[in-house]
Every structure is written in structure tokens, then in C-alpha cells.
Amino acid sequence: MAKTSFGIFLLVLLSFAGCQSDSKVRIIKMGHAQVVAHPVHNAMVFFAQKLEEKSKGKIKVKVYPNQQLGTERELLELLQIGSLGMTKVSAASLEAFSPEISVLGLPYLFRDDDHIDKVLNGEIGDQLLLSSEKFWLRGLCFYDAGKRSFYSKDKPIESPEDLKGLKIRVQESKMAINMIRGMGGSPTPVAYGELYTALQQGIVDAAENNPPSFYNSRHYEVCKYYTIDEHTVVPDVVLVSTKVWEQLSPEEQQWMQEAADESAVFQAKLWKESVEESMREVEKAGVVITYPSKEPFAEGVKSVYELVMQENPALVPLIEKIKNTH
């Protein structure tokens, strides 16, 4: 386990144990990094309500948003030791715990929305959700995190050539770093909560994310160009600590899984509405939105696939399985 901020660790360990119970009620703590206006937060509140209903009040989930309990990396570490019960993180944050799930960070992996749905809500999705279980992290469901595109401060990014010389904020993901390098940019990992300031101060020149995150983070106040190239589709993952999961009875586990699945359907609806609203609002705020040809961007990342196949040949069958899903 990587070093965790001592203050956060102590706070969570002493005050926010992952799963507390008395003779009547079990309370599970759930932390995440998004703001309360984000559809992901609303979906987790919905999950908590559903689980409380199904358990007739025997299980309650308390949701802590906005990195109150730590960054995504720290939240995963706290799940591993059972000091936190549940979290929602980007699949990219799980790469260090599950090499298999890193395939979801491959650029231009999916053909269309139907392909995404069949992969994530089918056999492959189930396989990926459980791929980090040996690291004490059990995936319950995927949340839609949309399609990631570039936004920039000083000029629009209309082709890979426009990325050259730019410091692009990326998640702490080897796949994301290799993708930006393949496109010609300079990848710069920055924690999401620090990105607004990093953009303001010129630590990075650009970033990439989905429309709701671009809007809700208010990054559009700094970046006035949004390029819809949709290079990756990296879902969010709702996770429970296996240390907490194993404390639940089979019936309680079923309630939790059902509540998670129902929240995923609810979140997908919220997400679609949020994307439409976010695009309207950032355009209203003066952001210039462009829709460049995706082919040059896709061409530039072929090297990412070659690198993955060289470094981790075990992923090749999974990549082919995803591509051949119809």
C-alpha cells in the first residue's frame, strides 16, 4: 500500500471506520471525489436510499463527496484496509490494482454507444469488475463517465499537431500518459482537485474530461476551447471493500448488488441530462466548441496499442474480445 496522508488516514481510521454496526443498524461510509452537483453524487445518494429500503433500515450508507476523505488513490487504499467501506473512482485509478481494467483507457476502443453497453454490461464487464478483488476491492457496477475530450486555455485543439508543446493534465494512469505522448503532447499528472489552480497558474496548458466534469468543476472559466474528439470512454466504478463485503450475509450482499445495479440505471439517465445541460451552459459562458475529425487523433494513438501489446501480451485476448463484441 502506497503512503497515505497521515491526517486523512487517522481521521478515517478513528472516526470513519468503513463499516460500523450495532444490534440494529449497519452504517457504511462511502467517499468520492466529485462535487455534490455531479450526477455521480446524486446516483450514490440514490444507491444509499435503495439499500436502506431493501434492508428495511438495517444498512445505511453515508456519502462523503468532494474529496472529504481523500483523493481517489487514497480512497482505494482506505478500502483495502477496511477503514472505508465504499467508493466511486474512475477506472483509470484502478489500473495499479488491476492490469485488466487498464484496457478501458485505450483510446478509440469502442465503436459506438451500443458497443460500450454490450461490453460493460455483459460478461466482459463482470470480469473487469471482479478483477481487483485480490487487492480487496470488489467492483459492483459501472457508472457512465461519458466520453473524454480536450479543453485548452489559449487555442483550440483541432488536430494532434495542436497538442505539440502543450502540457496536458492527465489522470495518474500509465495508459493516459502513453496516449498523450502518442498524440504529441506532454502528459502532466495532476490531482483533479488541484486542476483548476494548475490551469490558472499555467502548470498545465490543457486537460481532458467529459462535459459534466468540465462544467461542474468550472474549468470553463479558465479554458475557453473545448474540442469534442471523444478519445476515450473511461467509466467510473462503484467499489466495496472486500473486508466490508465479507461481513455481509448473502442476503445483504444481494441487496447491495441490486441497489448498485439500480443506481447505475438511474445514473445513466442523470448523466445524459447532465451532458446536454453542460454543453449548453459552457457554450453560453463563451466556450468555443469544435468537432474535429477523429481519424488523425486515432491514427496518432496506434503506438499506444503496440506498446500495450508489447508490455502486457496477456491483455491482447481481452482487447480482441472487446473489439469482437457485437
GUKOLDO-409464 format. One record per residue (C-alpha): residue number from 1; residue in three letters; x, y, z. Coordinates in nm, 4 decimals, m for minus. Example, Ala and Ser with C-alpha at 12.3 -4.5 7.8 and 13.67 -1.06 7.14 Angstrom:
// GUKOLDO-409464
{resi: 1 resn: Ala east: 1.2300 north: m0.4500 up: 0.7800}
{resi: 2 resn: Ser east: 1.3670 north: m0.1060 up: 0.7140}
***
This chain:
// GUKOLDO-409464
{resi: 1 resn: Met east: 0.0000 north: 0.0000 up: 0.0000}
{resi: 2 resn: Ala east: 0.1414 north: 0.3370 up: m0.1017}
{resi: 3 resn: Lys east: 0.1876 north: 0.6005 up: 0.1645}
{resi: 4 resn: Thr east: m0.1388 north: 0.7681 up: 0.2604}
{resi: 5 resn: Ser east: m0.1681 north: 1.1164 up: 0.4062}
{resi: 6 resn: Phe east: m0.1375 north: 1.0611 up: 0.7809}
{resi: 7 resn: Gly east: m0.4071 north: 1.3140 up: 0.8659}
{resi: 8 resn: Ile east: m0.6597 north: 1.1599 up: 0.6317}
{resi: 9 resn: Phe east: m0.5648 north: 0.8090 up: 0.7387}
{resi: 10 resn: Leu east: m0.6032 north: 0.8894 up: 1.1073}
{resi: 11 resn: Leu east: m0.9334 north: 1.0714 up: 1.0524}
{resi: 12 resn: Val east: m1.0843 north: 0.7850 up: 0.8594}
{resi: 13 resn: Leu east: m0.9389 north: 0.5112 up: 1.0771}
{resi: 14 resn: Leu east: m1.0568 north: 0.6618 up: 1.4033}
{resi: 15 resn: Ser east: m1.3739 north: 0.8438 up: 1.3080}
{resi: 16 resn: Phe east: m1.4957 north: 0.6947 up: 0.9812}
{resi: 17 resn: Ala east: m1.4453 north: 0.3192 up: 1.0076}
{resi: 18 resn: Gly east: m1.5567 north: 0.1539 up: 0.6863}
{resi: 19 resn: Cys east: m1.8428 north: m0.0361 up: 0.8407}
{resi: 20 resn: Gln east: m1.9901 north: 0.0248 up: 1.1859}
{resi: 21 resn: Ser east: m2.2801 north: m0.1637 up: 1.3345}
{resi: 22 resn: Asp east: m2.4863 north: m0.2094 up: 1.6434}
{resi: 23 resn: Ser east: m2.7521 north: m0.4717 up: 1.7017}
{resi: 24 resn: Lys east: m2.9941 north: m0.2974 up: 1.4655}
{resi: 25 resn: Val east: m2.8182 north: m0.0791 up: 1.2070}
{resi: 26 resn: Arg east: m2.5033 north: m0.1206 up: 0.9983}
{resi: 27 resn: Ile east: m2.3536 north: 0.2070 up: 0.8739}
{resi: 28 resn: Ile east: m2.1201 north: 0.2044 up: 0.5716}
{resi: 29 resn: Lys east: m1.9057 north: 0.5050 up: 0.4829}
{resi: 30 resn: Met east: m1.8719 north: 0.5917 up: 0.1140}
{resi: 31 resn: Gly east: m1.6308 north: 0.8577 up: m0.0103}
{resi: 32 resn: His east: m1.5740 north: 1.0054 up: m0.3565}
{resi: 33 resn: Ala east: m1.4030 north: 1.2995 up: m0.5276}
{resi: 34 resn: Gln east: m1.6894 north: 1.4686 up: m0.7142}
{resi: 35 resn: Val east: m1.8878 north: 1.7778 up: m0.6130}
{resi: 36 resn: Val east: m2.2458 north: 1.7394 up: m0.4876}
{resi: 37 resn: Ala east: m2.3885 north: 1.8844 up: m0.8108}
{resi: 38 resn: His east: m2.2379 north: 1.5994 up: m1.0098}
{resi: 39 resn: Pro east: m2.4749 north: 1.3228 up: m1.1345}
{resi: 40 resn: Val east: m2.2412 north: 1.0626 up: m0.9855}
{resi: 41 resn: His east: m2.3006 north: 1.2015 up: m0.6353}
{resi: 42 resn: Asn east: m2.6764 north: 1.2003 up: m0.6891}
{resi: 43 resn: Ala east: m2.6577 north: 0.8396 up: m0.8062}
{resi: 44 resn: Met east: m2.4694 north: 0.7386 up: m0.4915}
{resi: 45 resn: Val east: m2.7307 north: 0.9088 up: m0.2745}
{resi: 46 resn: Phe east: m2.9923 north: 0.7122 up: m0.4729}
{resi: 47 resn: Phe east: m2.7905 north: 0.3918 up: m0.4082}
{resi: 48 resn: Ala east: m2.7895 north: 0.4666 up: m0.0350}
{resi: 49 resn: Gln east: m3.1660 north: 0.5207 up: m0.0352}
{resi: 50 resn: Lys east: m3.2304 north: 0.1973 up: m0.2258}
{resi: 51 resn: Leu east: m3.0070 north: m0.0087 up: 0.0021}
{resi: 52 resn: Glu east: m3.1753 north: 0.1334 up: 0.3099}
{resi: 53 resn: Glu east: m3.5176 north: 0.0496 up: 0.1599}
{resi: 54 resn: Lys east: m3.4186 north: m0.3058 up: 0.0654}
{resi: 55 resn: Ser east: m3.2668 north: m0.3724 up: 0.4058}
{resi: 56 resn: Lys east: m3.5633 north: m0.2102 up: 0.5847}
{resi: 57 resn: Gly east: m3.3262 north: 0.0308 up: 0.7548}
{resi: 58 resn: Lys east: m3.0718 north: m0.2322 up: 0.8629}
{resi: 59 resn: Ile east: m2.7992 north: m0.0931 up: 0.6320}
{resi: 60 resn: Lys east: m2.7333 north: 0.2787 up: 0.5862}
{resi: 61 resn: Val east: m2.4723 north: 0.4372 up: 0.3614}
{resi: 62 resn: Lys east: m2.3281 north: 0.7807 up: 0.4439}
{resi: 63 resn: Val east: m2.1861 north: 0.9527 up: 0.1349}
{resi: 64 resn: Tyr east: m1.8901 north: 1.1905 up: 0.1696}
{resi: 65 resn: Pro east: m1.8308 north: 1.3889 up: m0.1546}
{resi: 66 resn: Asn east: m1.5693 north: 1.6337 up: m0.2799}
{resi: 67 resn: Gln east: m1.2550 north: 1.4515 up: m0.1580}
{resi: 68 resn: Gln east: m1.3562 north: 1.4974 up: 0.2067}
{resi: 69 resn: Leu east: m1.1918 north: 1.1636 up: 0.2835}
{resi: 70 resn: Gly east: m0.9100 north: 1.1792 up: 0.0301}
{resi: 71 resn: Thr east: m0.8136 north: 1.1577 up: m0.3353}
{resi: 72 resn: Glu east: m0.9218 north: 0.8607 up: m0.5449}
{resi: 73 resn: Arg east: m0.5900 north: 0.6863 up: m0.4823}
{resi: 74 resn: Glu east: m0.6213 north: 0.7429 up: m0.1069}
{resi: 75 resn: Leu east: m0.9823 north: 0.6240 up: m0.1057}
{resi: 76 resn: Leu east: m0.8787 north: 0.2977 up: m0.2733}
{resi: 77 resn: Glu east: m0.6041 north: 0.2456 up: m0.0177}
{resi: 78 resn: Leu east: m0.8507 north: 0.3038 up: 0.2660}
{resi: 79 resn: Leu east: m1.0864 north: 0.0470 up: 0.1130}
{resi: 80 resn: Gln east: m0.8030 north: m0.2038 up: 0.1037}
{resi: 81 resn: Ile east: m0.7524 north: m0.1887 up: 0.4784}
{resi: 82 resn: Gly east: m1.1247 north: m0.1680 up: 0.5522}
{resi: 83 resn: Ser east: m1.1118 north: 0.1816 up: 0.7029}
{resi: 84 resn: Leu east: m1.3570 north: 0.2975 up: 0.4369}
{resi: 85 resn: Gly east: m1.6479 north: 0.0864 up: 0.3192}
{resi: 86 resn: Met east: m1.7207 north: 0.2046 up: m0.0354}
{resi: 87 resn: Thr east: m1.6088 north: 0.4468 up: m0.3021}
{resi: 88 resn: Lys east: m1.6544 north: 0.5504 up: m0.6628}
{resi: 89 resn: Val east: m1.3423 north: 0.6044 up: m0.8696}
{resi: 90 resn: Ser east: m1.2503 north: 0.6331 up: m1.2335}
{resi: 91 resn: Ala east: m1.1498 north: 0.3014 up: m1.3887}
{resi: 92 resn: Ala east: m0.8179 north: 0.4743 up: m1.4660}
{resi: 93 resn: Ser east: m0.7447 north: 0.4963 up: m1.0923}
{resi: 94 resn: Leu east: m0.7796 north: 0.1177 up: m1.0682}
{resi: 95 resn: Glu east: m0.5005 north: 0.0426 up: m1.3159}
{resi: 96 resn: Ala east: m0.2443 north: m0.0011 up: m1.0376}
{resi: 97 resn: Phe east: m0.4663 north: m0.2672 up: m0.8791}
{resi: 98 resn: Ser east: m0.5967 north: m0.4403 up: m1.1911}
{resi: 99 resn: Pro east: m0.3939 north: m0.4540 up: m1.5152}
{resi: 100 resn: Glu east: m0.7024 north: m0.5932 up: m1.6911}
{resi: 101 resn: Ile east: m0.9138 north: m0.2850 up: m1.6284}
{resi: 102 resn: Ser east: m0.6481 north: m0.0666 up: m1.7900}
{resi: 103 resn: Val east: m0.7836 north: m0.1729 up: m2.1320}
{resi: 104 resn: Leu east: m1.0750 north: 0.0663 up: m2.0758}
{resi: 105 resn: Gly east: m0.8256 north: 0.3511 up: m2.1038}
{resi: 106 resn: Leu east: m0.7303 north: 0.2575 up: m2.4594}
{resi: 107 resn: Pro east: m0.8207 north: 0.5411 up: m2.6967}
{resi: 108 resn: Tyr east: m1.0887 north: 0.4798 up: m2.9585}
{resi: 109 resn: Leu east: m1.1546 north: 0.1303 up: m2.8231}
{resi: 110 resn: Phe east: m1.5330 north: 0.1439 up: m2.8694}
{resi: 111 resn: Arg east: m1.7269 north: 0.1802 up: m3.1945}
{resi: 112 resn: Asp east: m2.0412 north: 0.3441 up: m3.0548}
{resi: 113 resn: Asp east: m2.2753 north: 0.3610 up: m2.7533}
{resi: 114 resn: Asp east: m2.4259 north: 0.0198 up: m2.8260}
{resi: 115 resn: His east: m2.0792 north: m0.1365 up: m2.8226}
{resi: 116 resn: Ile east: m1.9992 north: 0.0312 up: m2.4891}
{resi: 117 resn: Asp east: m2.3228 north: m0.1009 up: m2.3371}
{resi: 118 resn: Lys east: m2.2653 north: m0.4594 up: m2.4547}
{resi: 119 resn: Val east: m1.9095 north: m0.4679 up: m2.3207}
{resi: 120 resn: Leu east: m1.9633 north: m0.3048 up: m1.9814}
{resi: 121 resn: Asn east: m2.2988 north: m0.4670 up: m1.9053}
{resi: 122 resn: Gly east: m2.2035 north: m0.8117 up: m2.0263}
{resi: 123 resn: Glu east: m1.9578 north: m1.0893 up: m1.9459}
{resi: 124 resn: Ile east: m1.6517 north: m0.8711 up: m2.0053}
{resi: 125 resn: Gly east: m1.7838 north: m0.6053 up: m1.7690}
{resi: 126 resn: Asp east: m1.8442 north: m0.8628 up: m1.4950}
{resi: 127 resn: Gln east: m1.4905 north: m0.9944 up: m1.5425}
{resi: 128 resn: Leu east: m1.3428 north: m0.6460 up: m1.5100}
{resi: 129 resn: Leu east: m1.5479 north: m0.5567 up: m1.2017}
{resi: 130 resn: Leu east: m1.4050 north: m0.8536 up: m1.0134}
{resi: 131 resn: Ser east: m1.0506 north: m0.8210 up: m1.1493}
{resi: 132 resn: Ser east: m0.9287 north: m0.6192 up: m0.8485}
{resi: 133 resn: Glu east: m1.0849 north: m0.8465 up: m0.5849}
{resi: 134 resn: Lys east: m0.7464 north: m0.9976 up: m0.4954}
{resi: 135 resn: Phe east: m0.6493 north: m0.6438 up: m0.3905}
{resi: 136 resn: Trp east: m0.9500 north: m0.6282 up: m0.1516}
{resi: 137 resn: Leu east: m1.1546 north: m0.4164 up: m0.3934}
{resi: 138 resn: Arg east: m1.4817 north: m0.5581 up: m0.5280}
{resi: 139 resn: Gly east: m1.6493 north: m0.3794 up: m0.8164}
{resi: 140 resn: Leu east: m2.0296 north: m0.3624 up: m0.8003}
{resi: 141 resn: Cys east: m2.1201 north: m0.1722 up: m1.1158}
{resi: 142 resn: Phe east: m2.0037 north: 0.0807 up: m1.3718}
{resi: 143 resn: Tyr east: m2.1283 north: 0.4385 up: m1.3845}
{resi: 144 resn: Asp east: m2.1320 north: 0.6289 up: m1.7114}
{resi: 145 resn: Ala east: m1.8461 north: 0.8789 up: m1.7120}
{resi: 146 resn: Gly east: m1.9047 north: 0.9821 up: m2.0688}
{resi: 147 resn: Lys east: m1.6512 north: 1.0460 up: m2.3388}
{resi: 148 resn: Arg east: m1.3368 north: 1.2421 up: m2.2643}
{resi: 149 resn: Ser east: m1.2309 north: 1.5329 up: m2.4869}
{resi: 150 resn: Phe east: m0.9682 north: 1.8079 up: m2.4714}
{resi: 151 resn: Tyr east: m1.0143 north: 2.1587 up: m2.3338}
{resi: 152 resn: Ser east: m0.7490 north: 2.4282 up: m2.3543}
{resi: 153 resn: Lys east: m0.6673 north: 2.7837 up: m2.2487}
{resi: 154 resn: Asp east: m0.5021 north: 2.9662 up: m2.5356}
{resi: 155 resn: Lys east: m0.6009 north: 2.7941 up: m2.8597}
{resi: 156 resn: Pro east: m0.8375 north: 2.5252 up: m2.9867}
{resi: 157 resn: Ile east: m0.7027 north: 2.1729 up: m3.0319}
{resi: 158 resn: Glu east: m0.8217 north: 2.0787 up: m3.3786}
{resi: 159 resn: Ser east: m0.5606 north: 1.8130 up: m3.4643}
{resi: 160 resn: Pro east: m0.2828 north: 1.6180 up: m3.2872}
{resi: 161 resn: Glu east: m0.0376 north: 1.8802 up: m3.4150}
{resi: 162 resn: Asp east: m0.2048 north: 2.1339 up: m3.1860}
{resi: 163 resn: Leu east: m0.1089 north: 1.9219 up: m2.8847}
{resi: 164 resn: Lys east: 0.2635 north: 1.9508 up: m2.9507}
{resi: 165 resn: Gly east: 0.4383 north: 2.1573 up: m2.6871}
{resi: 166 resn: Leu east: 0.1317 north: 2.1643 up: m2.4616}
{resi: 167 resn: Lys east: 0.1379 north: 2.0350 up: m2.1043}
{resi: 168 resn: Ile east: m0.1783 north: 1.8250 up: m2.0836}
{resi: 169 resn: Arg east: m0.3193 north: 1.7268 up: m1.7463}
{resi: 170 resn: Val east: m0.3841 north: 1.3530 up: m1.7239}
{resi: 171 resn: Gln east: m0.5037 north: 1.1177 up: m1.4533}
{resi: 172 resn: Glu east: m0.2429 north: 0.9094 up: m1.2745}
{resi: 173 resn: Ser east: m0.2751 north: 0.6445 up: m1.5421}
{resi: 174 resn: Lys east: 0.0019 north: 0.4911 up: m1.7484}
{resi: 175 resn: Met east: m0.2446 north: 0.4404 up: m2.0327}
{resi: 176 resn: Ala east: m0.3457 north: 0.8084 up: m2.0308}
{resi: 177 resn: Ile east: 0.0180 north: 0.9193 up: m2.0190}
{resi: 178 resn: Asn east: 0.1070 north: 0.6996 up: m2.3173}
{resi: 179 resn: Met east: m0.1968 north: 0.8245 up: m2.5091}
{resi: 180 resn: Ile east: m0.0967 north: 1.1911 up: m2.4751}
{resi: 181 resn: Arg east: 0.2614 north: 1.1080 up: m2.5714}
{resi: 182 resn: Gly east: 0.1335 north: 0.9190 up: m2.8751}
{resi: 183 resn: Met east: m0.0622 north: 1.2261 up: m2.9810}
{resi: 184 resn: Gly east: 0.2420 north: 1.4511 up: m2.9366}
{resi: 185 resn: Gly east: 0.1539 north: 1.6293 up: m2.6125}
{resi: 186 resn: Ser east: 0.3375 north: 1.6441 up: m2.2808}
{resi: 187 resn: Pro east: 0.1381 north: 1.4450 up: m2.0200}
{resi: 188 resn: Thr east: 0.1334 north: 1.6018 up: m1.6731}
{resi: 189 resn: Pro east: m0.0412 north: 1.4123 up: m1.3906}
{resi: 190 resn: Val east: m0.2311 north: 1.6475 up: m1.1577}
{resi: 191 resn: Ala east: m0.4881 north: 1.5564 up: m0.8905}
{resi: 192 resn: Tyr east: m0.8382 north: 1.6515 up: m1.0033}
{resi: 193 resn: Gly east: m0.8968 north: 1.8734 up: m0.7015}
{resi: 194 resn: Glu east: m0.5837 north: 2.0766 up: m0.7860}
{resi: 195 resn: Leu east: m0.6523 north: 2.1134 up: m1.1580}
{resi: 196 resn: Tyr east: m0.8366 north: 2.4484 up: m1.1555}
{resi: 197 resn: Thr east: m0.5391 north: 2.6161 up: m0.9902}
{resi: 198 resn: Ala east: m0.2921 north: 2.4302 up: m1.2128}
{resi: 199 resn: Leu east: m0.4715 north: 2.5648 up: m1.5205}
{resi: 200 resn: Gln east: m0.4872 north: 2.9165 up: m1.3751}
{resi: 201 resn: Gln east: m0.1180 north: 2.9220 up: m1.2906}
{resi: 202 resn: Gly east: m0.0031 north: 2.7679 up: m1.6191}
{resi: 203 resn: Ile east: 0.1279 north: 2.4482 up: m1.4609}
{resi: 204 resn: Val east: m0.0715 north: 2.2809 up: m1.7395}
{resi: 205 resn: Asp east: m0.1999 north: 2.4303 up: m2.0652}
{resi: 206 resn: Ala east: m0.4911 north: 2.1951 up: m2.1205}
{resi: 207 resn: Ala east: m0.6790 north: 1.8976 up: m1.9800}
{resi: 208 resn: Glu east: m0.9309 north: 1.6393 up: m2.0948}
{resi: 209 resn: Asn east: m1.2590 north: 1.5263 up: m1.9487}
{resi: 210 resn: Asn east: m1.6291 north: 1.4747 up: m2.0124}
{resi: 211 resn: Pro east: m1.8764 north: 1.7674 up: m2.0391}
{resi: 212 resn: Pro east: m2.0320 north: 1.7438 up: m1.6883}
{resi: 213 resn: Ser east: m1.6904 north: 1.7396 up: m1.5232}
{resi: 214 resn: Phe east: m1.5714 north: 2.0295 up: m1.7396}
{resi: 215 resn: Tyr east: m1.8796 north: 2.2284 up: m1.6392}
{resi: 216 resn: Asn east: m1.9215 north: 2.1323 up: m1.2719}
{resi: 217 resn: Ser east: m1.5515 north: 2.1873 up: m1.1986}
{resi: 218 resn: Arg east: m1.5845 north: 2.5373 up: m1.3503}
{resi: 219 resn: His east: m1.2748 north: 2.4708 up: m1.5594}
{resi: 220 resn: Tyr east: m1.4562 north: 2.6515 up: m1.8415}
{resi: 221 resn: Glu east: m1.3788 north: 2.9745 up: m1.6537}
{resi: 222 resn: Val east: m1.0117 north: 2.9200 up: m1.7397}
{resi: 223 resn: Cys east: m1.0324 north: 2.7149 up: m2.0597}
{resi: 224 resn: Lys east: m1.2370 north: 2.8708 up: m2.3385}
{resi: 225 resn: Tyr east: m1.1835 north: 2.5999 up: m2.6014}
{resi: 226 resn: Tyr east: m1.3474 north: 2.2561 up: m2.5899}
{resi: 227 resn: Thr east: m1.2568 north: 2.0052 up: m2.8602}
{resi: 228 resn: Ile east: m1.5026 north: 1.7147 up: m2.8892}
{resi: 229 resn: Asp east: m1.2671 north: 1.4418 up: m3.0120}
{resi: 230 resn: Glu east: m1.4004 north: 1.1792 up: m2.7648}
{resi: 231 resn: His east: m1.0705 north: 0.9936 up: m2.7442}
{resi: 232 resn: Thr east: m1.1556 north: 0.7693 up: m2.4505}
{resi: 233 resn: Val east: m1.4557 north: 0.6216 up: m2.2735}
{resi: 234 resn: Val east: m1.3342 north: 0.5528 up: m1.9197}
{resi: 235 resn: Pro east: m1.6241 north: 0.4549 up: m1.6911}
{resi: 236 resn: Asp east: m1.6459 north: 0.5074 up: m1.3189}
{resi: 237 resn: Val east: m1.6530 north: 0.2044 up: m1.0908}
{resi: 238 resn: Val east: m1.8529 north: 0.1679 up: m0.7693}
{resi: 239 resn: Leu east: m1.6485 north: m0.0433 up: m0.5273}
{resi: 240 resn: Val east: m1.6897 north: m0.2009 up: m0.1874}
{resi: 241 resn: Ser east: m1.4042 north: m0.3118 up: 0.0359}
{resi: 242 resn: Thr east: m1.3922 north: m0.6921 up: 0.0414}
{resi: 243 resn: Lys east: m1.3384 north: m0.6601 up: 0.4166}
{resi: 244 resn: Val east: m1.6829 north: m0.4983 up: 0.4391}
{resi: 245 resn: Trp east: m1.8423 north: m0.7234 up: 0.1735}
{resi: 246 resn: Glu east: m1.7407 north: m1.0362 up: 0.3640}
{resi: 247 resn: Gln east: m1.9105 north: m0.9040 up: 0.6789}
{resi: 248 resn: Leu east: m2.2434 north: m0.9031 up: 0.4955}
{resi: 249 resn: Ser east: m2.4750 north: m1.2013 up: 0.4826}
{resi: 250 resn: Pro east: m2.5595 north: m1.3436 up: 0.1357}
{resi: 251 resn: Glu east: m2.8954 north: m1.1670 up: 0.1566}
{resi: 252 resn: Glu east: m2.7303 north: m0.8352 up: 0.2451}
{resi: 253 resn: Gln east: m2.4824 north: m0.8803 up: m0.0397}
{resi: 254 resn: Gln east: m2.7739 north: m0.9322 up: m0.2770}
{resi: 255 resn: Trp east: m2.9440 north: m0.6141 up: m0.1509}
{resi: 256 resn: Met east: m2.6226 north: m0.4174 up: m0.2060}
{resi: 257 resn: Gln east: m2.5699 north: m0.5530 up: m0.5581}
{resi: 258 resn: Glu east: m2.9328 north: m0.4856 up: m0.6548}
{resi: 259 resn: Ala east: m2.9134 north: m0.1299 up: m0.5168}
{resi: 260 resn: Ala east: m2.5894 north: m0.0715 up: m0.7104}
{resi: 261 resn: Asp east: m2.7391 north: m0.2028 up: m1.0364}
{resi: 262 resn: Glu east: m3.0493 north: 0.0156 up: m0.9937}
{resi: 263 resn: Ser east: m2.8330 north: 0.3187 up: m0.9185}
{resi: 264 resn: Ala east: m2.6365 north: 0.2568 up: m1.2408}
{resi: 265 resn: Val east: m2.9591 north: 0.2772 up: m1.4452}
{resi: 266 resn: Phe east: m3.0585 north: 0.5932 up: m1.2589}
{resi: 267 resn: Gln east: m2.7104 north: 0.7438 up: m1.3056}
{resi: 268 resn: Ala east: m2.7143 north: 0.6786 up: m1.6820}
{resi: 269 resn: Lys east: m3.0349 north: 0.8828 up: m1.7124}
{resi: 270 resn: Leu east: m2.8925 north: 1.1636 up: m1.4989}
{resi: 271 resn: Trp east: m2.5718 north: 1.1544 up: m1.6993}
{resi: 272 resn: Lys east: m2.7433 north: 1.2013 up: m2.0340}
{resi: 273 resn: Glu east: m2.9360 north: 1.5001 up: m1.8998}
{resi: 274 resn: Ser east: m2.6220 north: 1.6444 up: m1.7430}
{resi: 275 resn: Val east: m2.4209 north: 1.6189 up: m2.0668}
{resi: 276 resn: Glu east: m2.6889 north: 1.8125 up: m2.2546}
{resi: 277 resn: Glu east: m2.7129 north: 2.0797 up: m1.9836}
{resi: 278 resn: Ser east: m2.3333 north: 2.1108 up: m1.9505}
{resi: 279 resn: Met east: m2.2812 north: 2.1640 up: m2.3217}
{resi: 280 resn: Arg east: m2.5496 north: 2.4353 up: m2.3250}
{resi: 281 resn: Glu east: m2.4055 north: 2.6121 up: m2.0224}
{resi: 282 resn: Val east: m2.0387 north: 2.6158 up: m2.1265}
{resi: 283 resn: Glu east: m2.1357 north: 2.7448 up: m2.4700}
{resi: 284 resn: Lys east: m2.3458 north: 3.0136 up: m2.3000}
{resi: 285 resn: Ala east: m2.0373 north: 3.1036 up: m2.0939}
{resi: 286 resn: Gly east: m1.8413 north: 3.1739 up: m2.4112}
{resi: 287 resn: Val east: m1.6588 north: 2.8468 up: m2.4642}
{resi: 288 resn: Val east: m1.5769 north: 2.7752 up: m2.8286}
{resi: 289 resn: Ile east: m1.6792 north: 2.4139 up: m2.9031}
{resi: 290 resn: Thr east: m1.5246 north: 2.2393 up: m3.2047}
{resi: 291 resn: Tyr east: m1.5840 north: 1.8949 up: m3.3581}
{resi: 292 resn: Pro east: m1.2673 north: 1.7942 up: m3.5446}
{resi: 293 resn: Ser east: m1.2197 north: 1.4780 up: m3.7499}
{resi: 294 resn: Lys east: m1.1342 north: 1.1918 up: m3.5150}
{resi: 295 resn: Glu east: m0.9258 north: 0.9995 up: m3.7687}
{resi: 296 resn: Pro east: m0.5984 north: 1.1929 up: m3.7194}
{resi: 297 resn: Phe east: m0.6285 north: 1.1515 up: m3.3417}
{resi: 298 resn: Ala east: m0.6992 north: 0.7776 up: m3.3762}
{resi: 299 resn: Glu east: m0.4036 north: 0.7415 up: m3.6117}
{resi: 300 resn: Gly east: m0.1743 north: 0.9072 up: m3.3593}
{resi: 301 resn: Val east: m0.2501 north: 0.6561 up: m3.0846}
{resi: 302 resn: Lys east: m0.1769 north: 0.3337 up: m3.2733}
{resi: 303 resn: Ser east: 0.1555 north: 0.3347 up: m3.0912}
{resi: 304 resn: Val east: m0.0357 north: 0.3025 up: m2.7623}
{resi: 305 resn: Tyr east: m0.1856 north: m0.0294 up: m2.8740}
{resi: 306 resn: Glu east: 0.1548 north: m0.1525 up: m2.9907}
{resi: 307 resn: Leu east: 0.3112 north: m0.0594 up: m2.6569}
{resi: 308 resn: Val east: 0.0367 north: m0.2325 up: m2.4584}
{resi: 309 resn: Met east: 0.0735 north: m0.5498 up: m2.6629}
{resi: 310 resn: Gln east: 0.4499 north: m0.5480 up: m2.6097}
{resi: 311 resn: Glu east: 0.4450 north: m0.4726 up: m2.2378}
{resi: 312 resn: Asn east: 0.1427 north: m0.6843 up: m2.1434}
{resi: 313 resn: Pro east: 0.0700 north: m0.9504 up: m2.4061}
{resi: 314 resn: Ala east: m0.1820 north: m1.1077 up: m2.1647}
{resi: 315 resn: Leu east: m0.4174 north: m0.8185 up: m2.2474}
{resi: 316 resn: Val east: m0.4231 north: m0.8955 up: m2.6208}
{resi: 317 resn: Pro east: m0.7016 north: m1.1604 up: m2.5995}
{resi: 318 resn: Leu east: m0.9143 north: m0.9200 up: m2.3907}
{resi: 319 resn: Ile east: m0.8655 north: m0.6366 up: m2.6389}
{resi: 320 resn: Glu east: m0.9652 north: m0.8673 up: m2.9233}
{resi: 321 resn: Lys east: m1.2650 north: m0.9915 up: m2.7269}
{resi: 322 resn: Ile east: m1.3825 north: m0.6328 up: m2.6750}
{resi: 323 resn: Lys east: m1.3312 north: m0.5434 up: m3.0407}
{resi: 324 resn: Asn east: m1.5218 north: m0.8543 up: m3.1496}
{resi: 325 resn: Thr east: m1.8206 north: m0.7890 up: m2.9239}
{resi: 326 resn: His east: m2.1310 north: m0.7231 up: m3.1357}
***
